[in-house]
């Protein structure tokens, strides 16, 4: 699923609508995706920041939520992200695979962890890939 479609699906759900009525100050902070190509399973979550808490909306058969306290790291805060991305997850995967081909990395891509976040004022994809044999 694309990031943009995930945001739309979560924010149009009844569980989110009830949440945002009770928490109108909550803002989107992180999009987190795990693509497991071996098991053909994909996990998608969105974290909404509410004060010193993160409320995670997970998409599966139905949307679930979990609330966690944010880590208190002096001088560090989660930068809120935009609800739209220009380069979507399928394009990120294609870029990763093309880069692997260009760099002559022949190991099979087993998992890709992709996070949408703000870094130095820009919204970016932070991507970690796990290759066959646990190479990164």
mmCIF file of the C-alpha atoms, coordinates in Angstrom:
data_MODEL
# 
_entry.id   MODEL 
# 
loop_
_atom_site.group_PDB 
_atom_site.id 
_atom_site.type_symbol 
_atom_site.label_atom_id 
_atom_site.label_alt_id 
_atom_site.label_comp_id 
_atom_site.label_asym_id 
_atom_site.label_entity_id 
_atom_site.label_seq_id 
_atom_site.pdbx_PDB_ins_code 
_atom_site.Cartn_x 
_atom_site.Cartn_y 
_atom_site.Cartn_z 
_atom_site.occupancy 
_atom_site.B_iso_or_equiv 
_atom_site.pdbx_formal_charge 
_atom_site.auth_seq_id 
_atom_site.auth_comp_id 
_atom_site.auth_asym_id 
_atom_site.auth_atom_id 
_atom_site.pdbx_PDB_model_num 
ATOM 1   C CA . UNK A 1 1   ? 0.000   0.000   0.000   1.00 0.00 ? 1   UNK A CA 1 
ATOM 2   C CA . UNK A 1 2   ? 1.180   3.485   -0.721  1.00 0.00 ? 2   UNK A CA 1 
ATOM 3   C CA . UNK A 1 3   ? 1.896   6.018   2.011   1.00 0.00 ? 3   UNK A CA 1 
ATOM 4   C CA . UNK A 1 4   ? -0.710  8.425   0.673   1.00 0.00 ? 4   UNK A CA 1 
ATOM 5   C CA . UNK A 1 5   ? -3.369  5.683   0.520   1.00 0.00 ? 5   UNK A CA 1 
ATOM 6   C CA . UNK A 1 6   ? -2.467  4.525   4.045   1.00 0.00 ? 6   UNK A CA 1 
ATOM 7   C CA . UNK A 1 7   ? -2.924  8.028   5.464   1.00 0.00 ? 7   UNK A CA 1 
ATOM 8   C CA . UNK A 1 8   ? -6.263  8.329   3.684   1.00 0.00 ? 8   UNK A CA 1 
ATOM 9   C CA . UNK A 1 9   ? -7.469  4.907   4.853   1.00 0.00 ? 9   UNK A CA 1 
ATOM 10  C CA . UNK A 1 10  ? -6.442  5.494   8.474   1.00 0.00 ? 10  UNK A CA 1 
ATOM 11  C CA . UNK A 1 11  ? -7.846  9.024   8.641   1.00 0.00 ? 11  UNK A CA 1 
ATOM 12  C CA . UNK A 1 12  ? -11.150 7.934   7.085   1.00 0.00 ? 12  UNK A CA 1 
ATOM 13  C CA . UNK A 1 13  ? -11.589 5.073   9.564   1.00 0.00 ? 13  UNK A CA 1 
ATOM 14  C CA . UNK A 1 14  ? -14.100 5.257   12.408  1.00 0.00 ? 14  UNK A CA 1 
ATOM 15  C CA . UNK A 1 15  ? -11.393 4.513   14.996  1.00 0.00 ? 15  UNK A CA 1 
ATOM 16  C CA . UNK A 1 16  ? -9.305  7.488   13.822  1.00 0.00 ? 16  UNK A CA 1 
ATOM 17  C CA . UNK A 1 17  ? -12.297 9.811   13.618  1.00 0.00 ? 17  UNK A CA 1 
ATOM 18  C CA . UNK A 1 18  ? -13.150 9.033   17.264  1.00 0.00 ? 18  UNK A CA 1 
ATOM 19  C CA . UNK A 1 19  ? -9.492  9.443   18.226  1.00 0.00 ? 19  UNK A CA 1 
ATOM 20  C CA . UNK A 1 20  ? -9.083  12.845  16.542  1.00 0.00 ? 20  UNK A CA 1 
ATOM 21  C CA . UNK A 1 21  ? -12.334 14.184  18.047  1.00 0.00 ? 21  UNK A CA 1 
ATOM 22  C CA . UNK A 1 22  ? -10.919 13.426  21.504  1.00 0.00 ? 22  UNK A CA 1 
ATOM 23  C CA . UNK A 1 23  ? -7.362  14.474  20.535  1.00 0.00 ? 23  UNK A CA 1 
ATOM 24  C CA . UNK A 1 24  ? -7.597  17.369  18.061  1.00 0.00 ? 24  UNK A CA 1 
ATOM 25  C CA . UNK A 1 25  ? -3.942  18.345  18.654  1.00 0.00 ? 25  UNK A CA 1 
ATOM 26  C CA . UNK A 1 26  ? -2.580  14.975  17.431  1.00 0.00 ? 26  UNK A CA 1 
ATOM 27  C CA . UNK A 1 27  ? -0.332  15.316  14.372  1.00 0.00 ? 27  UNK A CA 1 
ATOM 28  C CA . UNK A 1 28  ? 1.281   12.826  12.017  1.00 0.00 ? 28  UNK A CA 1 
ATOM 29  C CA . UNK A 1 29  ? 4.866   12.149  13.088  1.00 0.00 ? 29  UNK A CA 1 
ATOM 30  C CA . UNK A 1 30  ? 6.168   8.965   11.416  1.00 0.00 ? 30  UNK A CA 1 
ATOM 31  C CA . UNK A 1 31  ? 5.211   6.478   8.718   1.00 0.00 ? 31  UNK A CA 1 
ATOM 32  C CA . UNK A 1 32  ? 6.781   3.043   9.232   1.00 0.00 ? 32  UNK A CA 1 
ATOM 33  C CA . UNK A 1 33  ? 6.767   0.178   6.708   1.00 0.00 ? 33  UNK A CA 1 
ATOM 34  C CA . UNK A 1 34  ? 8.291   -3.301  6.803   1.00 0.00 ? 34  UNK A CA 1 
ATOM 35  C CA . UNK A 1 35  ? 8.219   -5.273  3.574   1.00 0.00 ? 35  UNK A CA 1 
ATOM 36  C CA . UNK A 1 36  ? 9.092   -8.956  4.049   1.00 0.00 ? 36  UNK A CA 1 
ATOM 37  C CA . UNK A 1 37  ? 9.649   -10.332 0.564   1.00 0.00 ? 37  UNK A CA 1 
ATOM 38  C CA . UNK A 1 38  ? 10.380  -13.866 1.813   1.00 0.00 ? 38  UNK A CA 1 
ATOM 39  C CA . UNK A 1 39  ? 7.046   -14.229 3.625   1.00 0.00 ? 39  UNK A CA 1 
ATOM 40  C CA . UNK A 1 40  ? 5.217   -11.826 1.304   1.00 0.00 ? 40  UNK A CA 1 
ATOM 41  C CA . UNK A 1 41  ? 4.028   -9.890  4.353   1.00 0.00 ? 41  UNK A CA 1 
ATOM 42  C CA . UNK A 1 42  ? 3.976   -6.136  4.706   1.00 0.00 ? 42  UNK A CA 1 
ATOM 43  C CA . UNK A 1 43  ? 3.421   -4.099  7.871   1.00 0.00 ? 43  UNK A CA 1 
ATOM 44  C CA . UNK A 1 44  ? 2.302   -0.480  7.730   1.00 0.00 ? 44  UNK A CA 1 
ATOM 45  C CA . UNK A 1 45  ? 1.912   1.905   10.655  1.00 0.00 ? 45  UNK A CA 1 
ATOM 46  C CA . UNK A 1 46  ? 1.393   5.603   11.185  1.00 0.00 ? 46  UNK A CA 1 
ATOM 47  C CA . UNK A 1 47  ? 2.403   7.314   14.431  1.00 0.00 ? 47  UNK A CA 1 
ATOM 48  C CA . UNK A 1 48  ? 0.451   10.362  15.520  1.00 0.00 ? 48  UNK A CA 1 
ATOM 49  C CA . UNK A 1 49  ? 2.182   12.513  18.112  1.00 0.00 ? 49  UNK A CA 1 
ATOM 50  C CA . UNK A 1 50  ? 0.138   13.722  21.039  1.00 0.00 ? 50  UNK A CA 1 
ATOM 51  C CA . UNK A 1 51  ? 2.213   15.624  23.574  1.00 0.00 ? 51  UNK A CA 1 
ATOM 52  C CA . UNK A 1 52  ? 4.731   13.128  24.995  1.00 0.00 ? 52  UNK A CA 1 
ATOM 53  C CA . UNK A 1 53  ? 2.943   10.132  23.528  1.00 0.00 ? 53  UNK A CA 1 
ATOM 54  C CA . UNK A 1 54  ? 2.784   8.397   20.176  1.00 0.00 ? 54  UNK A CA 1 
ATOM 55  C CA . UNK A 1 55  ? -0.418  6.713   19.103  1.00 0.00 ? 55  UNK A CA 1 
ATOM 56  C CA . UNK A 1 56  ? 0.301   4.088   16.464  1.00 0.00 ? 56  UNK A CA 1 
ATOM 57  C CA . UNK A 1 57  ? -2.312  3.094   13.912  1.00 0.00 ? 57  UNK A CA 1 
ATOM 58  C CA . UNK A 1 58  ? -1.547  -0.300  12.345  1.00 0.00 ? 58  UNK A CA 1 
ATOM 59  C CA . UNK A 1 59  ? -3.199  -1.448  9.168   1.00 0.00 ? 59  UNK A CA 1 
ATOM 60  C CA . UNK A 1 60  ? -4.057  -5.134  8.853   1.00 0.00 ? 60  UNK A CA 1 
ATOM 61  C CA . UNK A 1 61  ? -7.382  -6.900  8.528   1.00 0.00 ? 61  UNK A CA 1 
ATOM 62  C CA . UNK A 1 62  ? -8.652  -3.922  10.473  1.00 0.00 ? 62  UNK A CA 1 
ATOM 63  C CA . UNK A 1 63  ? -7.043  -0.822  11.938  1.00 0.00 ? 63  UNK A CA 1 
ATOM 64  C CA . UNK A 1 64  ? -5.676  -1.147  15.482  1.00 0.00 ? 64  UNK A CA 1 
ATOM 65  C CA . UNK A 1 65  ? -4.084  1.380   17.808  1.00 0.00 ? 65  UNK A CA 1 
ATOM 66  C CA . UNK A 1 66  ? -1.386  1.340   20.453  1.00 0.00 ? 66  UNK A CA 1 
ATOM 67  C CA . UNK A 1 67  ? -0.237  4.179   22.691  1.00 0.00 ? 67  UNK A CA 1 
ATOM 68  C CA . UNK A 1 68  ? 3.373   4.541   23.853  1.00 0.00 ? 68  UNK A CA 1 
ATOM 69  C CA . UNK A 1 69  ? 5.350   7.155   25.734  1.00 0.00 ? 69  UNK A CA 1 
ATOM 70  C CA . UNK A 1 70  ? 7.982   8.899   23.629  1.00 0.00 ? 70  UNK A CA 1 
ATOM 71  C CA . UNK A 1 71  ? 11.603  8.593   24.690  1.00 0.00 ? 71  UNK A CA 1 
ATOM 72  C CA . UNK A 1 72  ? 12.814  11.715  26.460  1.00 0.00 ? 72  UNK A CA 1 
ATOM 73  C CA . UNK A 1 73  ? 16.052  12.692  24.741  1.00 0.00 ? 73  UNK A CA 1 
ATOM 74  C CA . UNK A 1 74  ? 17.137  16.235  25.663  1.00 0.00 ? 74  UNK A CA 1 
ATOM 75  C CA . UNK A 1 75  ? 17.205  18.514  22.631  1.00 0.00 ? 75  UNK A CA 1 
ATOM 76  C CA . UNK A 1 76  ? 15.469  15.958  20.389  1.00 0.00 ? 76  UNK A CA 1 
ATOM 77  C CA . UNK A 1 77  ? 11.868  16.044  19.268  1.00 0.00 ? 77  UNK A CA 1 
ATOM 78  C CA . UNK A 1 78  ? 9.958   14.216  16.564  1.00 0.00 ? 78  UNK A CA 1 
ATOM 79  C CA . UNK A 1 79  ? 9.501   16.460  13.566  1.00 0.00 ? 79  UNK A CA 1 
ATOM 80  C CA . UNK A 1 80  ? 5.991   16.242  12.170  1.00 0.00 ? 80  UNK A CA 1 
ATOM 81  C CA . UNK A 1 81  ? 5.657   14.948  8.614   1.00 0.00 ? 81  UNK A CA 1 
ATOM 82  C CA . UNK A 1 82  ? 3.410   15.924  5.729   1.00 0.00 ? 82  UNK A CA 1 
ATOM 83  C CA . UNK A 1 83  ? 0.472   13.701  4.828   1.00 0.00 ? 83  UNK A CA 1 
ATOM 84  C CA . UNK A 1 84  ? 1.592   13.387  1.220   1.00 0.00 ? 84  UNK A CA 1 
ATOM 85  C CA . UNK A 1 85  ? 4.831   12.094  -0.278  1.00 0.00 ? 85  UNK A CA 1 
ATOM 86  C CA . UNK A 1 86  ? 6.203   12.723  -3.746  1.00 0.00 ? 86  UNK A CA 1 
ATOM 87  C CA . UNK A 1 87  ? 8.045   9.397   -4.002  1.00 0.00 ? 87  UNK A CA 1 
ATOM 88  C CA . UNK A 1 88  ? 5.887   6.520   -2.825  1.00 0.00 ? 88  UNK A CA 1 
ATOM 89  C CA . UNK A 1 89  ? 6.892   3.181   -1.336  1.00 0.00 ? 89  UNK A CA 1 
ATOM 90  C CA . UNK A 1 90  ? 6.778   1.232   -4.601  1.00 0.00 ? 90  UNK A CA 1 
ATOM 91  C CA . UNK A 1 91  ? 9.133   3.807   -6.144  1.00 0.00 ? 91  UNK A CA 1 
ATOM 92  C CA . UNK A 1 92  ? 11.442  3.523   -3.113  1.00 0.00 ? 92  UNK A CA 1 
ATOM 93  C CA . UNK A 1 93  ? 11.617  -0.241  -3.650  1.00 0.00 ? 93  UNK A CA 1 
ATOM 94  C CA . UNK A 1 94  ? 12.393  0.279   -7.356  1.00 0.00 ? 94  UNK A CA 1 
ATOM 95  C CA . UNK A 1 95  ? 15.184  2.761   -6.471  1.00 0.00 ? 95  UNK A CA 1 
ATOM 96  C CA . UNK A 1 96  ? 16.644  0.271   -3.974  1.00 0.00 ? 96  UNK A CA 1 
ATOM 97  C CA . UNK A 1 97  ? 16.602  -2.548  -6.526  1.00 0.00 ? 97  UNK A CA 1 
ATOM 98  C CA . UNK A 1 98  ? 18.157  -0.324  -9.227  1.00 0.00 ? 98  UNK A CA 1 
ATOM 99  C CA . UNK A 1 99  ? 20.868  0.833   -6.812  1.00 0.00 ? 99  UNK A CA 1 
ATOM 100 C CA . UNK A 1 100 ? 21.598  -2.792  -5.911  1.00 0.00 ? 100 UNK A CA 1 
ATOM 101 C CA . UNK A 1 101 ? 21.902  -3.622  -9.615  1.00 0.00 ? 101 UNK A CA 1 
ATOM 102 C CA . UNK A 1 102 ? 24.202  -0.614  -10.258 1.00 0.00 ? 102 UNK A CA 1 
ATOM 103 C CA . UNK A 1 103 ? 26.377  -1.486  -7.252  1.00 0.00 ? 103 UNK A CA 1 
ATOM 104 C CA . UNK A 1 104 ? 26.485  -5.141  -8.388  1.00 0.00 ? 104 UNK A CA 1 
ATOM 105 C CA . UNK A 1 105 ? 24.910  -6.367  -5.168  1.00 0.00 ? 105 UNK A CA 1 
ATOM 106 C CA . UNK A 1 106 ? 23.724  -9.823  -6.098  1.00 0.00 ? 106 UNK A CA 1 
ATOM 107 C CA . UNK A 1 107 ? 22.251  -10.912 -2.759  1.00 0.00 ? 107 UNK A CA 1 
ATOM 108 C CA . UNK A 1 108 ? 18.509  -11.344 -2.646  1.00 0.00 ? 108 UNK A CA 1 
ATOM 109 C CA . UNK A 1 109 ? 16.516  -8.564  -0.973  1.00 0.00 ? 109 UNK A CA 1 
ATOM 110 C CA . UNK A 1 110 ? 14.668  -10.231 1.917   1.00 0.00 ? 110 UNK A CA 1 
ATOM 111 C CA . UNK A 1 111 ? 13.299  -7.278  3.908   1.00 0.00 ? 111 UNK A CA 1 
ATOM 112 C CA . UNK A 1 112 ? 13.059  -3.563  3.491   1.00 0.00 ? 112 UNK A CA 1 
ATOM 113 C CA . UNK A 1 113 ? 12.330  -1.239  6.395   1.00 0.00 ? 113 UNK A CA 1 
ATOM 114 C CA . UNK A 1 114 ? 11.243  2.204   5.236   1.00 0.00 ? 114 UNK A CA 1 
ATOM 115 C CA . UNK A 1 115 ? 10.444  5.159   7.466   1.00 0.00 ? 115 UNK A CA 1 
ATOM 116 C CA . UNK A 1 116 ? 9.028   8.507   6.339   1.00 0.00 ? 116 UNK A CA 1 
ATOM 117 C CA . UNK A 1 117 ? 10.448  11.226  8.577   1.00 0.00 ? 117 UNK A CA 1 
ATOM 118 C CA . UNK A 1 118 ? 11.695  14.787  8.656   1.00 0.00 ? 118 UNK A CA 1 
ATOM 119 C CA . UNK A 1 119 ? 15.456  15.230  8.490   1.00 0.00 ? 119 UNK A CA 1 
ATOM 120 C CA . UNK A 1 120 ? 17.169  18.610  8.299   1.00 0.00 ? 120 UNK A CA 1 
ATOM 121 C CA . UNK A 1 121 ? 13.872  20.233  7.343   1.00 0.00 ? 121 UNK A CA 1 
ATOM 122 C CA . UNK A 1 122 ? 13.113  17.829  4.486   1.00 0.00 ? 122 UNK A CA 1 
ATOM 123 C CA . UNK A 1 123 ? 10.732  14.913  4.373   1.00 0.00 ? 123 UNK A CA 1 
ATOM 124 C CA . UNK A 1 124 ? 12.760  11.825  3.473   1.00 0.00 ? 124 UNK A CA 1 
ATOM 125 C CA . UNK A 1 125 ? 12.610  8.060   3.276   1.00 0.00 ? 125 UNK A CA 1 
ATOM 126 C CA . UNK A 1 126 ? 15.050  6.370   5.663   1.00 0.00 ? 126 UNK A CA 1 
ATOM 127 C CA . UNK A 1 127 ? 15.536  2.859   4.227   1.00 0.00 ? 127 UNK A CA 1 
ATOM 128 C CA . UNK A 1 128 ? 17.298  -0.181  5.664   1.00 0.00 ? 128 UNK A CA 1 
ATOM 129 C CA . UNK A 1 129 ? 17.550  -3.343  3.589   1.00 0.00 ? 129 UNK A CA 1 
ATOM 130 C CA . UNK A 1 130 ? 18.229  -6.846  4.825   1.00 0.00 ? 130 UNK A CA 1 
ATOM 131 C CA . UNK A 1 131 ? 19.758  -9.137  2.266   1.00 0.00 ? 131 UNK A CA 1 
ATOM 132 C CA . UNK A 1 132 ? 20.090  -12.923 2.179   1.00 0.00 ? 132 UNK A CA 1 
ATOM 133 C CA . UNK A 1 133 ? 22.653  -14.051 4.712   1.00 0.00 ? 133 UNK A CA 1 
ATOM 134 C CA . UNK A 1 134 ? 21.680  -11.161 7.053   1.00 0.00 ? 134 UNK A CA 1 
ATOM 135 C CA . UNK A 1 135 ? 23.725  -8.628  5.088   1.00 0.00 ? 135 UNK A CA 1 
ATOM 136 C CA . UNK A 1 136 ? 22.570  -5.007  5.314   1.00 0.00 ? 136 UNK A CA 1 
# 
